[in-house]
Structure formats: structure tokens, C-alpha cells
Amino acid sequence: MRIIALISIFDSMIVESDYIRVVFGLKLKRQRQKKNWSLQELATKTGLSKSYLNEIENGKKYPKHDKIVQLSDALSCTFDDLVSTKLDKSLIPINGVLQSDFFKEIPLDLFGINKNNLISIISDAPKKVTAFINALIEISQNYNLGKERFYFAVMRSFQELYDNYFPDIEEKAIHFAYENQLKLNKDLKTDVLETLLNVNFGYEIRSEDFSNDSALNKLRSLYIPEKKLLLLNKRLDTSQKTFILAKEIGFNVLKLSPRPNTYSWLDFGSFEEILNNFYASYFAGCLLISKKELIDKTSDFFCRKEWDHLDFEALIQHFTDSPETFYYRLTNILSSEFGIKDLFYLCFVKKDNSDKINILKELHLNHQQAPHSNATNEHYCRRWIAVKNLHLLRENETLTAAQISHYKDQGVSYLVISTSQKNPFSDGSNRSYCLGILLNNQTFRKINFAKSASLKTIEVGVTCESCSIQNCEARQAPPVRLEKEQFNLDMKKSIERIRKSLI
């Protein structure tokens, strides 16, 4: 989180006056430090209060002309030395950070971060902090982490910070359902949601045939705000249409703006669009799957002594026709209601005509668990149940399975439950959703079937390139990263032997 904080500096410094205040504060602090004076000493010499000077140095206030004269006289510098926005050599590294659009859009208050404290950190060691930020930028470029991926990474960190549970949105969804006499279950009909959008929010909704345009064919929906017109792709199935309509209600009930106008992502103007899109999606999940009922049914399922994939599929079907919605909704309650803090959610995608598997969505609560995405085109472990099932899928099939995944190199084990679908979105790709729960004493107390004999324990890695499992039947690439680490270790040992023989 600290890294994200540092690379998310100055989110609200869009207007010039903000920049001027910050630069003045930095220059005042630097002049004071040259004299080796404390804030109290400067206050004594100028007659200005210590708290007022502190606000100036932190970019909160800009002093009037007469106060600047007092400061410049006390510090033996010129008036222009303080008011000029030209930074001296020691502060030049900060300028790029201050003026970069890349660092302006993420609201720090989401993470409980005080912008002024960050200003103070940078001003204390501008070269070192800026070098660190530049290193992060260089790493992100080398690993193909563009602006879009960076913002989605920040979004995930925000979700993880709050255990992906937002009670205010839960309450607003319940209140909306009560006001409109909605039953939050699988029987929530699309025509009911359409009527609510028509009557409550003035929407016009049309089904549109995008099949004649290859570029638009995979677009699920398009919202035209000028006309409050929502176009839905004719190819959508009922569950997809229901989710989009519930999400549109979320945008309106939560009064979210700016917002994206397409589903799926084509472009975005700011981080705020990504955030608001998440809030609306969360609201939709609350409408489609009742929290109270989900807690009750999940509690009953966890009490079972044996794992049965048919029982889990029945649990999904009780709530929704969309396994993705169900798996993701579980992440909202497991931490807050069951005290299960260490878990991950992953959504894999594999095109029909390709063996390549990508992680489309991921979420890690508490810390980044062993299975995680990478941007280095390495091969995800085929011993993962979610990856294995993607290769086993037949036409129009859904596979649900579970295993205990033991990560030998990390020394941890997870209960992993996965559901894989053949072409769920008619886009020529198969998807696999999985939920992983760290196995510890608390987990075994909460989930009875975690000790079930029907659950096989499988030794797994993260990627083939970093895996130490010997003679793996599913290996897709040699363990090149591991081999390099071993080579370096052997070289260090050889160097140490030479040192000892010569000393």
C-alpha cells in the first residue's frame, strides 16, 4: 500500500494554485533547513505562528505579500527566491512528479492518506524519493504495465484494503429493494428492472443487433447519456442482461459520475470512472444475490463434512445462472461475516483455438497469495484446478471441482474451489472462476469439509518458469527463473570457497 501511496501523489493538484502553494512550501522548508532552524526558531524570528508556518510548508496556505517579506528577511534570501516557481537544483527531481498527469487522478483519501504528509516526505529527501518513483515507473514500463493496468492494480488494492466489503452500498441496495418491493433472489426479472429504469430514471432501453459490425459484435451494452438511451446487444443471455440493468440502477441510485458508457471497457477518462464502475457493479451484486440469504446458505454448506461438487453447483444455481457473479459475491462476505481473511479470487480466460491462458480478474484479501497474475508471459501451473478444467471442458459443459493446492516453495496450502464454463459469453473463449482459502486452524473450524477425504492434495507451483517440482507431467516450460537463481547461488558459494582458501 505504501508503494501505491507514493506513486499516487498529488491527486488533486490539477489547478495551478495548488502547484504554486506546494512549490512555495517546499522552497520555504528548504531555506529553513539551510539555516538548520526548526519551525519554532523560524516562528520566533518572524513573529509568525509555528502552526501557520507548518501549513505553509505543507502546501495548505500561501502567505500574503507582507508575510513573504518577513520570511525572506529572516532567512536572508530574496523575495523572488521564495515566490518563483522555478525550482533550485535540489528540488528539480520533484518537478516531474508534481506536474505529471499520471499522479493526479487517484484520490488519496480512498486509502486514508494525507497528501500533505507525502509532500513533507518528498521535501525531506527529494532525490531519493523521486528516484524511487522513477524506478517504479521504469519497472512498470519494462513489464508492460501501462496506465490502464496501473489504475486497475490500484483499484484492486483499494478493494483489498476494505476486504472487498462496502456496507454503505449494501445498505443502499437493501433500501432500494425495500422501497420498490423487490425480492433479492434469482427470480428478479429483467422486465422489472427495465421498468424501474424507465419510470424512476427516465431510461429508454432497446435491444440492438451488433452482429453486422465486427468491431461492435462483442460489445455488451452502450449507454448514450444525452438521450438516456441504453442499447443492449441481442446476443446477451438473461443473466448478462440482468446484471447490466442492475448495474445501471446502481449508477443512478449511487449518483455516480463520471462513469463508463460501454460494457466492456474500451477506454476511460480517469481513475474515478474505474472506481464508479466498481461501485455500480458492487450494487448490482447486492441486488442480484441477497447478503442475508447468501450468509445462511453458505454457513449450511460449510457445515457439511464432505465436499460434493454437485452440492456446490446446486448452491450456485439457487442464487444465479452466473457462476462469476456467485464467486465474486462470496468475496464480499467471507471476510466480513465468516472471518476468513486470507483468500483469493481469480478469473481465467482461454480462447478456444489457443492453449494460452490469461488471468482476466484477480483479487487477494490480506496479502497477495501464491497464485497471482504476471505480465511476463510465463506459463501458469497446469496443476491448478481452474487451469486443468479449462483444458478438460467439452461443448456446452460446466465443470465444478475442488482440491487442496499445496505450494511447496511457499509452504502454504489452500482450499481451492473452481467452476469452468464453455463459451459463457459467446466470444469464443472459455472461462474458469476460482476461490482459494488459506488453510489454517481457523479455516478448519469454519469449513468442515476442508478435511474431507474426497479432496485431493496436489502439489502446485505458480508458473512453470519458477517452479521447483521435479518430473512434473504438466510442465509447459523449463524452470528458467529457478535455474538462474540456483546458478547465482552456486557462483556465490564458489566465490566464498576461493575467499576462504586465500585468507
N, C-alpha and C positions, 0 to 999 in steps of 0.2 A: 504494500500500500504506500510505503514511503516513496518508492520509485515513481509510482503514478502521481503522487502529490508533487514531486519535484518537476516532472515533465508536464504537469498540468497548470503551471504557474500563470498568474495574471489573467484569469479567465474573463474578468470584466473590464480589462484595460483597453477598451475599444476607442473611447473618446480621447482626444489629445490632452485634455486637462488631467486625466488620470496619469498619463505618461509624465507630464510636467511635474506633478506632485511627487511622484516616485523618484524621478531623477534628482529633484531638489533635495529630497530627504537623504538620498544616497550620498550626494555631494556634501551636504552638511555633516553627515556622520563621518565621512572620510576626512574632512577638515578638522573635525574634533579629535579624531583618532591620531592625526598627525601631531597634535599637541599633547597627546597622551592624557586628555582630560576625560573625566567621567561626565555623565549628563548633569549631575549635581554641580560640578565645577563650572560647566558652561552656563547653567542656570544662575549661579552666583555672580558670574562675570557679566551677564547680560541683563539680569533682573527679570528674566522670563521664567515661568514656572517649569519645573522638571517634567511634569505631565504634558504640558503644551509642547515642549521640545521633543518629547518622545513621540507624540502624534505627528509632528513634522517629519521626523526621521523615518517613521513607518509609512509615510505617504498618505496619511489621513487628512492633513491640513497643509495649506500653502499660506505662509505668513504675509502680512501686508508690507508695504514698502518700508515703513519706518522700522519694523521689526527686522527686516533683512539688513538694513543699515546697522542696527545694533549687533547683529550676528557677525557681519563682515568686519566691523571694527574690533570686536572682541577676539576674533580668530585671525586678525591681521591678514585678511585676504580682501580682494576687491569685490564690489557688488556683483560684477559680471561673473566672477569665479563661481558664485552660488547660483545665479539665475540662468546662466547659459545652459542650454540643453546639450551642448557639446560635452561629451564625457572625456575625462582625462584617461591616460593610458591604463591606469589601474582598474578603471571601471568599464573600459571598452568591451570586454568579453560579455558584459551584461546586456549591452545594447541589442544584440541579435535576439536574445531571449525575450526582452521587453517588447520588441516590435514584431515578433514572429506571429503570424495568424494562427499557426499550429498550436500555440499555447494559450489562446484567448478564449476558446469556446467551451471548455469544460468547467462547469460550476463547482468550485472547490467546496462549497458548503454541503454538497451531497456527501462528502467524506468527512465532514466536521473539521475542515481545515481552515485556519485563519490565514488569509492571504498576507497580512502584514507580518506575521511571524516568518513566512517564507522570504519576504523581502529582506528581513533582518538577517536570515541565514545567508542569503546570497551576498549581501553587502559586506558581511564579515569575511568571506573568502570567495570573491567573485571569480577568480581564475579557476580555482579548484572545482567549485560547483558548476560553473559553465562548462568546464572540461568534461565533467561527469555527464551533464545533459547532452553535450555534443557526442559523447561516446555512445549514449543510448540511441541517439538519432542514427549514428553510423551503423550500429548493430541492427537497428530496425530496417535500414536500407539494405544491408547485406543479406538479411533474412527475408527480404521481400515483404516487410511489414509496412504497407502503405498507410495513408491516412485513414482509410475505411477500416482496415483491420485493427489499427491502433485504437480507434474510437470504440469498436466492438469489444476490444480487450478491456478498455476502461469500463464499459457498460457491464461486462461480466464481473469485474472487480467490485463494482457498486452493488450488484445483486449478492455477491458473496459476503460483502461487508454486513448486509442486513439479513443473512441466511435466506435470501430469496423469499422473504415473507414481509408483506406490507399490509398491516392491519387496517390502515385507513381506507385502502382500496377495497379490502374485504368488506368493511362496514358499508361503504357506499354502494357496493353491488347488492348486498342484502337489503339495504334501504330501497334501492331502485326496484328490486324484485317485489318487495312488500307493497310499495306504492302502486305497482302495476299488476299485482296479483299473479305474479309468475311463480311457478314451481320450478326450483332449480334442480332439474333432472334431465334425463335423456329425452323425455317427451317434449322438451321445449322446441316448438315448431318454428321453421323458418318464416312461415306466413305471419306468425305472431310478432316476430322480431321486425319483419318488414313493416307491419302496421305501426309498431312503436316508432320506427324511424320516420314513417310518413307523417303520422299525427303529431308526435312530440317534437320532432326536429325538422319537419318540412322537407324530407328527402323525396326524391323521385328515384326509383330503382328499376333498372332494366337488365334483362338477360341479353348478352351480346355474343355474336358468333365471331370469334377472332381467328377462326381456322384458315381464312383466306390470306392472312398476313403472318408469314413465318416468324417475324420478329415479335408479334403480339400473341402468338398462339399459346405461349407458356405464361402469359400474364394472367393472374387470377382475378384481379379487380382493378378498376380505375375510378377514382373519385374526382369529380370536377366541381371544386368548391364554389365557383361563380354561379353555378346553377343548382347546387346541392344535389347533383346527379351522381348516382353510384351505378357503374356498369360492372356486371358480373359475367365472367366467362361461362359460356354454356356448358363447358366441359367439367365444371365443378361438380363434385358429388355433394350429397346433402350435408355431411359433416363439415366439409370445407366451406360451403356457403353459410352454414350456421355460425361457424367461428368468425367469418368475415363480418357478418351482420352484427354479432355480439360485440366485436371489436369497434365497429363504427359507433355503436351505442356508447361504448367506453370513451371514445374521443369526445363525444358530446357531453356525457354526464360529468366527466372529469374536467371539461373545458380545456382541452389540450391543444395548444398552438405554440409553435409551428408543428406540423405533422406531415408524414409522407402521404402522397396521394395514390400510390400504387402498392399492390401486393403482388409480387415480391419486390425486394429492394432493387431500384435502378440507380438511384442517386440520392444524396441527402445534402441539405444546405448547412447543417450544423449538428453538433452533438445533441442538442436539445430535441431534434427530430427523432433521433435514435431513442433517447430517454422516453419521450412521449409515446412513441410506438410501443415500447416495452410496457408502459403503464396501461395503455389501451388493451394490449394483449393479456396482461395480468387480469384486468377487469373482465375480459371475455371468459377467461378460465374460471373465474369466480362464478359467473352466471351459468356456465355450462356444467360445472361439477360442484355441487354443494359441499362446502367445507365440513359441515357437521356430519353429513352422511358419509363422506369420504373417511373421516376420522373413525367413525363407528365401524364401517365395513373393513377398513384396513386393520383396526385393532383385532377384529374377529379373525381375519386371515392370519395375522401374526401369531395368534394363539394356537394355530394348528401345529401338530407335531411333525407332520410330513409335508414335504414340498410336492405339489402336484401342478404341472403346467396347465392342465385343464381348469383347475380351480382359479388360477390366476387369470386365464383368458376370460372365464366367466365373470370375474371381478371387473375386468376392463369393460366387458360388454354391458354390465349393469349400468355403467356410467356414460359410456360413449362408444361410438363406432371408430373413434380415432385413438389408437394406442399412443400416438405422440402427445395428444392433449392429456391423456391419463398419466403417463410417465412424468410429464413436466409438472402437472398439478400435484403429484406426490412430493416433489421437491419443495413445494410451498409449505407443507405441513409436517414433514418428518422431523425437521429440526425444532420447529416451534411447539409442536404438540406431542411428539414422541421422544424428544431429547436426543435424537440421532443426529449428531453434529458433523460427523465425518462421512461425507457421501459425494458421489459424482453422478452426473447425468451426461450422456453422450448420444448424439445422433449421427450415425454413419450413413453415407450415401455411396452407391456403386452403380454405375451405368451398366446396362445390360450387355453391351458389346465390349466391355473393358474389365480387366482384373483389378484396376486401380480403385482403392477405397479411400475416401476422404472423410474427415470429421467435419460435419456441417455446423453442428451446435455443440457447445460443451458448457458445463457448469460444475464448479468444485466448491463445496462448502467446507469451511475451516482452513483448509490448505490445499494446494494442488496435489491431488493424489497421483498415484503411479501412472494410470492410463491418461494421457493428455495429447492434444494435437501438437503437431510440429510443422514447420514451414520449410523443412529441408528435404522433402520428397523421400523420406525414409519409409520403410515398409512396416505398417502396424502388425503387431503379433497376430498370427492367424489362429493362435490358441485361444484368443479372446472369444467368448461365446457369441458376441454380437457380430464379429467378423466371420467366424466359422459358419454361422447360419446364413449369412448373405450369399455364401457360395453353395449352400445346400437348397436354396429356395427353388420351388417349381412354380409353374404358371398359376396365377391367382391364389397363391398359398400364403398363409401366415404361420410363422413358426415362433413359439414361445419356449424358452428353456432357461435354465439357471445352472450355475456352477460356483464352486469356491475357487477363486483365482488367487494363487499364491505367487507373489512377486519375490523370487529368490533373492535378487540383488538388494531389494529394499527391506526384506524380512517382514513383509506385511501380507495379510490375506483379506480379500473382500468377498462378500456375498454379492454375486452379480446376476441380475435378472434381466432378460432381454427378449424383445419381440421384434421379429423381422417381417417385412411386408414386400410383396412383389408389386412393383409399379403402383404405389398408393396414389400418386399424383399424375398418372398418365403422361409422364415426361420421359419415359424410357429409362428410369432409374429405380433401383430398389433401395429401401431404407431399413435401418436397424436402429432401434432405440434401446438403451440400456441404463439401468440404475445400479450403481455399486455402493455397497455399505461396508465400511471398515469393520472387520470382525474383532471385537474385544469383549470383555466381561459384560459390559452394559448391553451390547448388541445381542449377546446370547440370552440375556434376561428379557429383552424386549421381543425378540423373534424366536419363537420356539423351534420352528423348522430349520433354523440355521445349523442345527446339529443333525439334521435328517440324513439318514444313510443313503437316501436317493440322490443326494447332492455330491457329485464327484469333485474332488480337489485336483485342480490342474495347475501345474507349474507354468507360469507365463512370463513373458518379458514385456517391454514397451514397444520397441522396434527391433527388427532383426539386426540392424546395424549396431545396436548397443546391448544385445542380449548374450548372456553367458551360458545359456542352456546348451548342453552338448548333445550332438546327434539328434537335433530337432527335426521331426518328419515334416513339419510345416514351414520350415525356414525358406524365405524368399530371397535372402541376400546374406553374404558373409558378415560376421560381426566386426566390421572395419573400424568402428569407433573404439570398440573394446580392444581390438588388436593394437591400435595406435597407443592407447593408454598403457597396455602391457609392454609395448616396445620402449616407451619412455621410462617406465618403471625399471625395466631391465637395464637400461642405459644408466640410470641413476645408481643402481646397485653396483654396476661395473666401475663407475667413476669413484664410488665410495671405497671399493676394494683397492683401486690404484692409490687413492689418497692414503689409506691405512698402510699400504706397503711402503710408501715413500716417506711417511712421517716418523 
